[in-house]
Amino acid sequence: MKVVATTRPAQGTSASRRLRHDGKVPGILYGGKTPPVQLEIEHNPLFHALRVEAFHASILDMEIDGASQRVLLRDVQWHPYKQQVLHIDFQRVEADTVIHMKVPLHFVNADIAPIVKKQAAVLSHVTNEVDIACLPIHLPEFIEVDLSTLDSTATLHVKDLKFPEGVKPVLRRNENPSVLTVTIPPPVEEIVVAAAAAPAKGKGKGKK
């Protein structure tokens, strides 16, 4: 995906306000051995790009004053109630430097999971993204979580996922957060019995 930007000499709150008034977004590009560069980007193309999932977890081609660089999206500031991007941060990508990124999880084949088909289990997503580390060449747009063989009520954790070659989850020591939980609903018979055993609402209250 491509981002077209130009350098902006004017900085400060007033300059940023004028940019937004003209339909542009102030931003910054940093990282590597090159000093940070202040940017301005057309708002509407950027706004639509930000609605694409891959834009948030892919290496982007940024054209700055005609020169091309490879970058990652690092931060976006939104207006509190308008659909407006206020500021955006990008980081330069170097081929030999490991990057840390949060990438989305794509849960697939839940409808054919044995535990769903046999016991009508309810699968609940605890998180929809995972923090990974890898070289830029190995960066995936997403991590696929195949649930087609899920046949246990055990919680699915990060270390249970299959990561592509060269990609590792970023975890603290002994950390293994859950990404999905499995709940088996009680049999219909138990629900009927429980409902029958519950006292009727208002029962036992006589009239004065």
C-alpha positions in Angstrom: 0.0 0.0 0.0 1.2 3.5 -0.8 1.1 6.8 1.1 1.9 10.1 -0.6 3.3 12.8 1.7 5.3 16.0 1.4 7.6 17.6 4.0 6.2 20.6 5.9 8.6 23.4 7.0 6.0 25.1 9.3 5.5 23.5 12.7 3.5 24.2 15.8 -0.2 24.3 16.8 -1.2 27.2 14.5 0.5 25.6 11.5 -1.2 22.2 12.2 -4.5 23.9 12.5 -4.1 25.6 9.1 -3.1 22.3 7.5 -6.3 20.6 8.9 -8.4 23.5 7.6 -6.9 22.9 4.1 -7.8 19.2 4.2 -4.4 17.9 5.2 -3.1 15.9 8.1 0.2 16.8 10.0 2.4 13.8 10.7 5.9 12.7 11.4 8.3 10.0 10.1 11.0 8.8 12.5 13.4 5.9 13.1 16.6 4.6 11.8 19.7 6.8 11.5 17.9 9.7 9.7 16.5 12.6 11.7 12.7 12.8 12.0 10.8 14.4 9.2 7.6 16.5 9.6 5.0 15.5 7.0 1.7 16.6 5.6 -0.7 14.2 3.9 -4.0 14.7 2.1 -6.8 13.8 4.6 -9.4 12.0 2.5 -7.1 9.3 0.9 -5.5 8.7 4.3 -8.9 8.5 6.0 -10.0 5.8 3.6 -6.7 3.9 3.8 -7.0 3.8 7.6 -10.3 1.8 7.2 -8.4 -1.0 5.5 -7.1 -3.6 8.0 -3.8 -4.3 6.1 -2.9 -0.6 6.3 -2.3 -1.0 10.1 -0.2 -4.2 9.9 1.8 -4.0 6.7 4.9 -2.4 5.4 3.8 0.7 3.5 5.5 2.4 0.6 5.7 6.1 1.4 6.5 8.7 -1.3 8.0 11.9 0.2 8.6 14.7 -2.2 9.1 12.1 -4.9 11.5 9.8 -3.0 10.3 6.4 -1.8 10.7 4.9 1.7 9.4 1.8 3.5 7.4 2.7 6.6 5.1 1.3 9.3 2.1 3.0 10.8 2.7 3.6 14.4 0.1 6.0 15.8 -3.1 7.8 14.8 -4.8 10.6 16.6 -8.5 11.1 15.9 -10.8 14.0 16.6 -13.0 13.1 19.7 -16.3 13.2 17.8 -15.6 14.1 14.1 -14.4 11.6 11.5 -11.2 13.5 11.2 -7.5 12.4 11.5 -5.7 14.9 13.6 -2.1 13.5 13.5 -0.3 10.4 12.3 3.1 8.8 13.0 5.1 6.5 10.8 8.4 4.7 11.5 11.1 3.9 8.9 11.7 0.2 8.2 15.2 -1.2 7.9 15.6 -4.7 6.4 18.0 -6.0 9.0 16.2 -4.6 12.1 13.6 -6.6 14.0 10.2 -4.8 14.3 7.5 -5.2 16.9 3.9 -5.0 15.6 0.4 -5.8 16.7 -1.3 -7.8 13.9 -4.9 -9.0 13.7 -6.1 -12.5 14.4 -8.3 -14.1 11.8 -10.4 -16.9 13.4 -11.6 -19.4 10.7 -13.6 -22.6 10.5 -15.4 -22.0 13.8 -18.6 -23.4 12.3 -17.1 -26.8 11.6 -15.2 -27.1 14.9 -16.1 -30.5 16.5 -17.0 -28.9 19.9 -19.4 -26.5 18.1 -21.1 -29.2 16.0 -21.3 -31.8 18.8 -22.0 -29.7 21.9 -23.2 -26.3 20.5 -20.3 -24.6 22.2 -20.0 -20.8 22.3 -16.6 -19.5 21.2 -15.7 -16.0 22.7 -12.8 -14.0 21.4 -10.8 -12.5 24.2 -8.6 -10.5 21.9 -8.5 -9.9 18.1 -4.8 -9.1 17.8 -1.4 -10.3 19.0 2.0 -8.6 19.5 4.7 -10.1 17.3 8.4 -9.6 16.5 10.1 -10.4 13.2 12.2 -9.0 10.4 10.3 -6.8 7.9 10.5 -9.5 5.3 8.5 -11.9 7.5 5.8 -9.5 8.6 2.3 -11.1 8.1 -0.8 -9.0 7.5 -2.6 -11.3 10.0 -2.3 -14.5 12.0 -4.8 -17.2 11.0 -6.3 -19.2 13.9 -7.8 -22.4 12.5 -10.5 -23.7 14.8 -11.5 -26.7 12.6 -10.0 -29.2 15.0 -11.1 -27.5 18.3 -12.6 -30.3 20.4 -11.9 -29.2 24.0 -13.3 -26.8 26.5 -9.8 -25.6 27.3 -9.0 -21.9 26.7 -6.9 -21.2 23.6 -3.7 -19.2 24.5 -1.2 -17.3 22.5 1.4 -20.1 22.7 -1.2 -22.5 21.1 -1.2 -20.4 17.9 0.8 -21.4 14.8 3.0 -18.5 13.8 4.6 -18.2 10.3 8.3 -18.8 9.9 10.4 -16.1 11.3 7.6 -14.7 13.5 7.5 -14.9 17.3 4.9 -13.6 19.8 6.1 -10.9 22.2 5.5 -12.2 25.7 6.8 -11.3 29.1 8.3 -14.0 31.2 5.8 -16.8 32.0 3.1 -14.8 30.2 0.6 -16.7 28.0 -2.6 -14.7 27.6 -5.8 -16.3 26.3 -7.2 -15.4 22.9 -10.4 -17.5 22.9 -12.6 -19.2 25.5 -15.0 -22.1 25.0 -18.3 -22.3 26.9 -20.7 -25.4 26.8 -24.3 -24.4 27.4 -26.3 -26.6 29.8 -28.6 -29.2 28.3 -32.1 -28.1 27.5 -33.5 -30.5 30.1 -31.5 -28.8 32.9 -32.8 -25.4 31.8 -36.4 -26.6 31.9 -36.0 -28.2 35.3 -34.4 -25.0 36.7 -37.2 -22.9 35.3 -39.8 -25.1 36.8 -38.1 -25.1 40.2 -37.9 -21.3 40.3 -40.7 -19.7 42.3 -43.3 -17.9 40.3 -42.9 -14.1 40.3 -45.2 -12.6 42.9 -46.4 -16.0 44.2 -47.2 -16.0 47.9 -48.3 -12.4 48.1 -51.9 -12.3 49.2 -54.3 -9.4 48.9 -55.0 -7.3 51.9 
